[in-house]
């Protein structure tokens, strides 16, 4: 956050989390609070076509304990899906 404040030339306003002693940016759209137990691994499923190399690997599990969000949250997505994807049209000339 120090670097973000440097770029903005003003401090980033922070607020306390709901379930722990950490702070998060006050203007965050969505905050996921939770924990990772490095001794608990689960098989990563195939979720997106361009993640084929990650399919079947064992990865730590993130346990979500609290989700907070702004009233009118802007949830952005990379739009990844079956071909043709959005970047296909950007590359056409």
N, C-alpha and C positions, 0 to 999 in steps of 0.2 A: 504494500500500500504506500510505502514511502516513495517508490519510483513513480507510482500513479500520481501521487501528490506533486512530485517534482514536475511531471509532464503537464499537469493542470495548472501549476504555479499557485496552488492552494491545497490545503489538507483535504483528504477524503474523509467525509463524515462517517463515523463508525457507530454501530449500535451493538449491544450485547446479544448473543444468541439466546434462544429459549431454553436449551437443555444443557449448556456447558458454559465455561468461562471465556470462550473465544468471542471475538468481535467480527462483524461482517460489515461491508459497505451499506450505509443506510439506504442507498438508492438501488440496491440489488433487486432484480425482478423476481428471482426465485432463490431460496436458500434451502439446501438439503443438509440437515444435521444428522450425524450418525457416527458409526465407528467401523473400523476394519480390523478383524482378527486375522493376523498373518498366518496363523496355524489352520485356519478354515479355508479350504480351497474347493471350488466347484468347477465343473466343466463349462467353459464358455461356449454357448450355442452360436450357430451361424445366424447372424441378425441382418447383415447387409451384404450385398454382392461383392463390394470391394474389400470386405474383411475376410476373405476366404482363408488367408494365412493364419487367422486367429481362431478358426473353428476347431473345436476339440481340445484346446489347451486348458490347463488348470490355472485358475486365477483367484486371488483373494476376493471375499464377498464383502460388499458395503451394506451394512445394516442401517436403514433409514429409521431414525427415531422421531424426526420432526420435519415437516415441510411448511415453510412460510412463504408467502408471495404477496406482491402488491395487488391492490384491488383489481386493476385492469392490466394484467400481465401481458407483455409481448413475448410470446414463446416462439423463438426462431428455430427453424429446422433447415438442415442443409439440402433437403429435397431429394435425398438419395433414394433411388428406387430402380425398378427394372428399366432397361434401355428403351428408348432414348431418354437420357437424363437431361436436366436443364443445361448443363455445360456443353452438351452436344450442339445446341443451337448457337451458343456463343462462339464455338470453333468453326462453324460453317461460314464460308465466304463466297 
